[in-house]
Amino acid sequence: MVQQAGNPFEEYLKVLSTDPLDILKAVPAPTKGPFKPDWGSLKSYRVPKWFVDAKLGIFIHWGVYSVPAFGSEWYPRFMYMPDRPEHQFHLKSFGSVAEFGYKDFIPMFTAENWDPDEWAKIFERSGAKFVVLVAEHHDGFALWDSGYTRWCAARVGPRRDVVGELKEAVESRGLVFGVSYHRAEHWFFFEPGTRVESDVRDPKYLDLYGPAKPASLDPRAPPGPENQYPDKEFLMDWLLKLVEVVEKYRPWLVYFDWWIANPAFEPYLRAFAAYYYNRCYRWGVEPVIVYKHNAFREGTAVPDIERGTVKEVQIHPWVSDTSVDYKSWGYIRDAEYKPVEAIMQHMVDVVSKNGVFLLNIGPKPDGTIPEEVKRILAEIGSRLQVQGEAIYGSQPWRVFGEGPTKLVEEGFFTERKLVFVEEDVRYTVKKAYPLGEIIYATVLGRPRERITLKALAKRINMVEGEILNVDLLGSKEKIEWMHTDDGLEVKIPLQRIEKYPYTIRILIRK
């Protein structure tokens, strides 16, 4: 691991660090191939076309935390913190955390009404092209048939191989299957339970709750007594369980949450990426790794922005993941579901900037998807039947968009500030052989009788060629338009537009 002079982690990491080539020797699977476990070699990775063209995926947070259905998917941690509302709720609803701990929710996570084929149909109708299941969240409960832990869905709780069954159902509908793996955060997740009288301190359950070490939520914070970095035993456990998932299910995508940005993971990330890419290419799988907070080097995997966006078009493909619920990723009873318009606006903004949109849902513990979530997904699918032409397989145009709304902030957790108005527009483009190209101008706000697309103004000269036709996606009605020095002026037939965003299609001959 390369260290900079004066790095406060240096001495600590000298002891902790392991050569990724040595790490690969412990992986019980072939690792030969073009990729080596160093950043230079991994930069030869190329994001596959299927992913760039897909634009929309479904993310699924489903686990034991859906049983209490209170607060968020972080309930397992917060229930052991006396100053948190989750703790007070737990006391009133289930008793003390010493007598009724998180483990006691597992038998209640039954999935008795779960039909993976029905899920796959819902996802297909939503217009999504791939599905990503959280195979293990911070709570350490694995949703696959694991040989490394007794705390997995195949042995307790549902007593079903959730990952295997969903993969089969999803792929039978022609969708790509991926997994999300959050075990890195398990290092510290149950640590609050060690500070109070709770079952976390019971040695019988160390294999579920442990290591439960004190650590900063900031993965880059310096190490110390209250911020202990993962040890080699945990890091190898993290890797081998992940390799087990890859070998058993061959996912086309592996997503990581933020804490892999802790420097201790760096050689293990290089080892995993080399192993995963090499194995996938041998299998004929076109792999994608998604990460946050610069955990991977640029160009070696796909970066992710959680619940937010970026200001400009990105050179490399990227991901924005968000949930249908403003409050939580997992199922909760008092979810604050988003309007479909807000979800579509966010998606269009992301796609216009070379991004892929990953939309999360939280099913109930019995395996059913909440009715409001099904309605939202169905509505998105209905809209994409009309507007999908401007989304799937599209590319960013010369400018991502225009309009009075300026993004004051970009990055993580900024989605509530994405409030658009009638003149906000996002552009995408496709080739139109043999004529030229089609520019799609998606208007984010409510429709009004006339709109001027200023980026297409003659005086700006961004349009090389002649505009042959202008129409609305989803309408066969001819519309009035005029190409001027101020822009492309379009008269909108308001009686034909019931919903927004809506898309203007411009055919150009070069």
C-alpha positions in Angstrom: 0.0 0.0 0.0 1.5 3.3 -1.0 1.8 5.8 1.8 2.5 9.5 1.8 5.1 11.0 4.1 3.6 12.1 7.4 0.5 9.9 6.9 -1.0 9.3 10.4 -2.1 5.8 9.3 1.4 4.7 8.2 2.6 2.9 11.2 -0.8 1.3 11.9 -1.1 0.1 8.3 2.4 -1.3 8.2 1.3 -3.9 10.7 -2.2 -4.4 9.2 -1.4 -4.3 5.5 -1.2 -7.5 3.4 0.2 -7.9 -0.1 -2.8 -8.5 -2.4 -1.0 -11.3 -4.1 -0.8 -13.1 -0.8 -4.5 -12.4 -0.2 -5.3 -14.0 -3.6 -3.5 -17.2 -2.5 -6.2 -17.6 0.1 -9.1 -17.3 -2.3 -10.5 -20.8 -3.0 -11.0 -20.2 -6.7 -8.9 -19.7 -9.8 -7.7 -16.1 -10.1 -5.7 -16.3 -13.4 -6.4 -13.7 -16.1 -5.4 -10.4 -17.5 -6.1 -8.4 -14.4 -3.5 -8.1 -11.6 -4.3 -6.8 -8.1 -2.8 -3.4 -8.7 -4.4 -0.1 -9.7 -2.4 0.2 -12.9 -3.6 -3.2 -14.2 -7.2 -2.6 -13.0 -7.4 0.7 -15.0 -7.7 -1.4 -18.2 -11.2 -2.3 -17.0 -14.0 -0.9 -19.2 -17.6 -0.4 -18.1 -19.8 -2.8 -20.2 -22.3 -1.5 -22.7 -25.2 -3.3 -21.1 -24.8 -1.2 -17.9 -24.3 2.1 -19.7 -27.4 1.5 -21.8 -29.6 0.1 -19.0 -30.0 3.5 -17.2 -32.4 2.1 -14.6 -32.0 -0.6 -12.0 -33.9 -1.8 -8.9 -32.2 -1.9 -5.6 -33.6 -4.0 -2.8 -33.1 -3.6 1.0 -34.8 -6.6 2.5 -33.8 -8.2 5.8 -34.4 -8.8 9.5 -34.6 -5.0 10.0 -37.9 -5.1 8.1 -39.6 -6.8 11.1 -39.6 -3.9 13.6 -40.2 -1.6 10.6 -39.3 1.5 12.6 -36.9 4.3 11.9 -34.7 2.8 9.1 -32.6 -0.2 8.2 -30.2 1.0 10.9 -32.6 -0.1 13.6 -30.3 -3.0 14.6 -27.7 -0.5 15.7 -29.9 2.2 17.1 -32.0 -0.1 19.2 -29.0 -0.5 21.5 -28.5 3.2 22.0 -30.6 4.5 24.9 -30.8 8.1 23.6 -32.4 7.0 20.3 -36.1 6.8 19.5 -35.5 3.2 18.2 -34.5 2.2 21.7 -37.6 3.7 23.3 -39.8 2.0 20.7 -38.1 -1.3 21.3 -38.6 -1.1 25.1 -42.3 -0.4 24.6 -42.9 -2.9 21.9 -40.5 -5.8 22.7 -38.9 -5.3 26.1 -35.3 -4.7 27.1 -32.5 -5.4 24.7 -31.0 -7.8 27.2 -34.2 -10.0 27.1 -35.2 -9.4 23.5 -32.3 -8.6 21.2 -31.9 -8.2 17.4 -31.4 -12.0 17.0 -35.0 -12.5 18.3 -36.4 -10.8 15.2 -34.9 -13.5 13.0 -37.7 -16.1 13.5 -40.2 -13.3 12.6 -38.5 -12.7 9.3 -40.5 -15.4 7.6 -40.9 -14.4 4.0 -44.0 -16.7 4.0 -45.7 -14.7 1.2 -42.6 -14.2 -0.9 -42.9 -15.0 -4.6 -39.6 -14.2 -6.4 -41.3 -14.6 -9.8 -43.9 -12.0 -8.9 -41.1 -9.6 -7.8 -39.4 -10.2 -11.2 -42.6 -9.3 -13.1 -43.0 -6.1 -11.1 -39.4 -5.1 -11.8 -39.7 -5.9 -15.5 -42.9 -3.8 -15.7 -41.2 -0.9 -14.0 -38.8 -0.6 -16.9 -35.7 -1.6 -14.9 -33.0 -3.5 -16.8 -31.2 -4.9 -13.8 -31.8 -5.8 -10.2 -29.5 -5.5 -7.2 -30.3 -7.3 -4.0 -28.5 -6.4 -0.7 -27.1 -9.9 0.0 -25.8 -8.9 3.4 -26.5 -5.6 5.2 -24.6 -4.1 8.1 -26.5 -6.4 10.5 -24.5 -9.5 9.3 -27.5 -11.6 8.3 -26.7 -13.2 4.9 -29.5 -13.8 2.4 -27.8 -16.7 0.6 -27.0 -20.3 1.5 -23.6 -19.6 3.2 -21.1 -22.1 4.4 -19.4 -19.4 6.6 -22.2 -18.5 9.0 -25.3 -20.1 10.7 -26.9 -16.6 10.5 -28.2 -16.9 6.9 -31.6 -17.1 5.3 -31.2 -20.7 4.2 -30.8 -21.9 7.8 -32.9 -19.6 9.9 -35.7 -17.1 9.3 -37.1 -17.7 5.9 -35.1 -21.0 5.4 -34.8 -20.1 1.7 -31.9 -19.2 -0.5 -33.1 -15.7 -1.2 -30.2 -14.7 -3.4 -30.4 -17.9 -5.5 -34.1 -17.8 -5.9 -34.3 -14.1 -6.9 -31.4 -14.5 -9.3 -33.2 -17.3 -11.1 -36.5 -15.3 -11.2 -34.9 -12.1 -12.4 -32.8 -13.7 -15.1 -35.8 -15.6 -16.4 -37.4 -12.2 -17.2 -34.3 -11.1 -19.1 -33.0 -8.8 -16.4 -29.4 -8.6 -15.1 -28.8 -9.7 -11.5 -26.4 -8.2 -9.1 -25.7 -8.1 -5.4 -24.8 -5.5 -2.8 -22.5 -6.4 0.0 -22.3 -4.3 3.2 -20.3 -6.5 5.5 -17.6 -3.9 5.9 -19.9 -1.9 8.2 -20.5 -4.9 10.4 -17.1 -4.3 12.0 -18.6 -1.6 14.1 -22.4 -1.9 13.7 -23.4 -3.6 16.9 -20.8 -1.8 19.1 -23.4 0.2 21.0 -24.7 -3.0 22.4 -21.4 -3.6 24.2 -22.0 -0.5 26.2 -25.3 -1.5 27.7 -26.8 -4.6 29.2 -27.7 -6.5 26.1 -27.5 -9.8 24.2 -24.7 -8.3 22.1 -22.4 -9.1 25.1 -23.5 -12.8 25.3 -20.6 -15.0 23.9 -23.2 -17.4 22.4 -24.0 -14.7 19.8 -20.5 -13.4 19.0 -20.7 -14.9 15.5 -23.8 -12.7 14.8 -22.9 -9.5 16.6 -19.2 -9.5 16.6 -16.7 -7.9 16.1 -18.7 -4.9 17.4 -15.6 -2.7 17.6 -15.6 1.1 18.2 -15.1 2.9 14.9 -15.8 6.2 13.3 -18.5 6.4 10.6 -16.0 8.4 8.7 -13.9 5.7 7.0 -10.9 8.1 6.6 -10.7 9.1 10.2 -7.4 8.4 11.9 -7.1 5.1 13.9 -7.2 5.2 17.7 -8.8 3.5 20.7 -12.3 4.8 19.7 -11.7 4.2 16.0 -10.2 0.8 15.6 -9.5 -0.3 12.0 -10.5 -3.8 10.9 -8.0 -6.6 11.6 -6.8 -9.2 9.2 -9.1 -11.9 10.4 -12.2 -9.7 9.7 -10.8 -8.5 6.4 -10.2 -12.1 5.2 -13.7 -13.1 6.4 -15.1 -10.1 4.5 -13.4 -11.3 1.3 -14.1 -15.0 1.5 -17.8 -14.5 2.1 -17.9 -12.2 -0.9 -16.0 -14.7 -3.0 -18.6 -17.4 -1.9 -21.4 -15.2 -3.3 -19.6 -14.6 -6.6 -18.8 -18.3 -7.0 -22.3 -19.5 -6.2 -24.3 -16.9 -8.1 -22.1 -15.2 -10.6 -23.6 -11.7 -10.2 -23.0 -9.3 -13.0 -22.7 -6.4 -10.6 -21.3 -6.1 -7.1 -22.2 -2.9 -5.1 -20.4 -1.7 -2.0 -21.5 0.8 0.7 -19.2 3.6 1.9 -17.0 2.0 4.6 -14.8 0.1 2.2 -13.1 3.5 1.9 -11.4 2.7 5.2 -7.7 2.3 4.2 -7.4 -1.2 5.7 -9.6 -2.5 2.9 -7.4 -1.2 0.1 -5.3 -4.3 -0.7 -8.4 -6.5 -0.3 -10.3 -4.3 -2.8 -7.5 -4.7 -5.3 -7.4 -8.5 -4.7 -11.2 -8.8 -5.1 -11.4 -6.7 -8.2 -8.7 -8.7 -10.0 -10.3 -12.0 -8.9 -13.8 -10.8 -9.8 -13.0 -9.3 -13.2 -10.9 -12.4 -14.2 -13.6 -14.9 -13.1 -16.3 -12.9 -14.9 -14.5 -12.8 -18.2 -13.9 -16.5 -18.0 -17.6 -17.1 -17.4 -18.7 -14.7 -20.2 -20.1 -12.3 -17.6 -19.6 -8.5 -18.1 -18.9 -7.3 -14.6 -19.5 -4.0 -12.8 -18.2 -2.9 -9.4 -19.9 0.1 -7.8 -18.2 2.0 -5.0 -18.3 5.3 -3.0 -15.9 7.9 -1.6 -12.8 7.1 -3.8 -12.5 3.6 -2.4 -11.4 2.5 -5.9 -9.2 4.5 -8.2 -10.8 6.4 -11.1 -11.4 4.1 -14.1 -11.1 0.8 -12.2 -14.8 0.6 -11.2 -18.0 2.7 -11.2 -18.5 5.5 -8.6 -21.7 6.1 -6.8 -23.5 9.2 -5.4 -26.0 8.3 -2.7 -29.3 10.3 -2.8 -27.9 13.0 -5.0 -26.5 14.1 -8.3 -23.6 16.0 -9.9 -23.4 19.4 -11.5 -21.9 18.5 -14.9 -21.6 15.6 -17.4 -19.1 13.1 -16.1 -16.4 11.6 -18.4 -16.9 8.1 -17.0 -20.3 6.4 -16.3 -21.5 6.7 -12.7 -24.4 5.7 -10.5 -26.9 7.6 -8.4 -28.8 5.4 -6.0 -31.8 6.5 -4.1 -34.9 5.1 -2.5 -38.6 5.4 -3.2 -38.8 6.5 0.5 -37.2 9.7 1.7 -36.7 8.2 5.2 -35.4 4.7 4.8 -34.0 2.1 2.5 -35.7 -0.8 4.3 -39.4 -1.2 4.9 -40.9 1.0 7.7 -44.6 1.6 8.5 -44.5 5.4 8.2 -42.6 5.6 5.0 -42.5 9.0 3.2 -42.9 7.9 -0.4 -41.8 10.2 -3.1 -44.0 11.5 -5.9 -43.3 9.8 -9.2 -42.6 13.1 -10.7 -39.7 13.7 -8.3 -38.3 10.2 -9.1 -38.5 10.8 -12.8 -36.9 14.2 -12.6 -34.0 12.8 -10.6 -33.6 9.9 -13.1 -33.6 12.2 -16.1 -31.1 14.5 -14.5 -28.7 11.6 -13.8 -29.0 10.1 -17.3 -28.3 13.5 -18.9 -25.0 13.6 -17.0 -23.8 10.1 -18.1 -25.2 8.4 -15.1 -27.2 5.2 -14.3 -30.2 5.4 -11.8 -30.6 2.8 -9.1 -34.0 3.0 -7.4 -34.4 1.2 -4.1 -37.5 -0.5 -2.6 -38.0 -2.0 0.9 -40.3 -5.1 0.9 -42.2 -6.3 4.0 -40.9 -9.1 6.2 -43.4 -11.5 4.7 -42.0 -10.9 1.3 -44.7 -8.7 -0.1 -44.0 -5.3 -1.7 -46.1 -2.5 -0.2 -49.0 -1.5 -2.4 -47.8 2.1 -2.8 -44.4 0.9 -3.9 -46.0 -1.3 -6.5 -48.1 1.6 -7.7 -44.9 3.8 -8.0 -43.0 1.2 -10.0 -46.0 0.6 -12.3 -46.3 4.3 -12.9 -42.6 4.6 -13.7 -42.9 1.7 -16.1 -45.9 3.3 -17.8 -44.0 6.5 -18.3 -40.9 4.8 -19.6 -43.0 3.1 -22.3 -43.4 6.6 -23.7 -40.2 8.3 -22.6 -37.8 5.3 -22.6 -36.7 6.2 -26.1 -34.9 9.3 -24.5 -33.5 7.2 -21.7 -32.4 3.7 -22.7 -29.2 3.6 -24.8 -29.0 7.4 -24.9 -25.9 9.5 -24.5 -25.3 12.9 -23.0 -25.5 15.7 -25.4 -23.1 18.7 -25.7 -24.7 20.3 -22.7 -26.7 18.3 -20.0 -29.4 20.8 -19.8 -30.6 24.4 -19.1 -33.0 26.3 -17.0 -33.2 28.7 -14.0 -32.7 26.0 -11.3 -29.0 25.9 -10.4 -27.7 23.2 -8.2 -26.2 24.9 -5.2 -24.9 21.6 -3.9 -24.0 18.4 -5.5 -23.0 15.0 -4.2 -24.4 12.8 -1.4 -27.8 13.4 0.3 -28.9 16.4 -1.8 -32.0 15.0 -3.4 -34.5 17.0 -1.4 -33.0 20.1 -3.0 -33.7 18.9 -6.5 -36.8 21.1 -7.0 -37.3 21.9 -10.7 -39.5 24.4 -12.6 -41.2 24.7 -16.0 -38.1 25.9 -17.9 -35.7 23.3 -16.6 -34.6 20.9 -19.4 -32.3 17.9 -19.7 -30.8 16.7 -23.0 -29.8 13.3 -24.3 -29.0 12.2 -27.8 -28.9 9.2 -30.1 -27.6 8.5 -33.6 -30.3 8.5 -36.3 -28.8 6.5 -39.2 -28.5 7.5 -42.0 -29.9 11.0 -41.4 -28.0 12.3 -38.4 -29.1 12.4 -34.8 -32.1 12.8 -32.5 -31.9 15.2 -29.6 -34.3 14.6 -26.7 -35.2 17.6 -24.6 -36.9 16.4 -21.5 -38.8 19.2 -19.7 -38.7 18.6 -16.0 -41.4 20.9 -14.8 -45.1 21.3 -15.4 -46.0 21.9 -19.1 -46.9 25.4 -20.3 -48.1 26.5 -23.7 -44.7 27.6 -25.1 -41.1 26.7 -24.3 -37.9 27.9 -25.9 -35.0 25.5 -25.9 -32.1 28.0 -25.6 -29.3 25.5 -26.1 -30.5 24.9 -29.7 -30.4 28.6 -30.6 -29.0 29.3 -34.1 -26.6 31.9 -32.8 -25.0 29.3 -30.3 -24.5 27.0 -33.3 -24.6 23.8 -31.2 -26.8 22.1 -33.7 -24.8 21.1 -36.7 -27.2 20.5 -39.5 -30.9 21.1 -40.3 -33.8 20.4 -38.0 -36.1 18.2 -39.9 -38.9 17.5 -37.4 -40.0 18.3 -33.9 -42.6 16.3 -32.0 -43.5 15.0 -28.6 -42.8 11.5 -27.4 -46.1 9.7 -27.0 -48.1 11.9 -29.3 -48.8 11.7 -33.1 -50.1 15.2 -33.3 -48.0 17.7 -35.3 -46.8 20.6 -33.2 -45.7 24.1 -34.1 -42.1 25.0 -33.8 -39.6 27.7 -35.1 -35.8 27.7 -35.1 -34.5 31.1 -34.2 -31.5 32.9 -32.9 -32.9 32.6 -29.5 -33.6 28.9 -29.5 -36.0 26.3 -30.7 -39.4 27.7 -29.9 -42.0 24.9 -29.4 -45.8 25.3 -28.9 -46.9 22.6 -26.5 -50.4 21.0 -27.0 -51.3 21.1 -23.3 -54.4 18.9 -23.9 -52.0 16.1 -24.9 -49.8 16.2 -21.9 -51.2 15.0 -18.6 -47.9 14.3 -16.8 -44.4 15.6 -16.4 -41.5 15.4 -17.1 -42.3 15.2 -20.8 -40.0 14.9 -23.8 -39.6 16.9 -27.0 -37.9 14.9 -29.8 -35.8 16.8 -32.4 -34.6 15.1 -35.6 -31.6 16.6 -37.2 -30.0 15.9 -40.6 -26.3 16.5 -40.7 
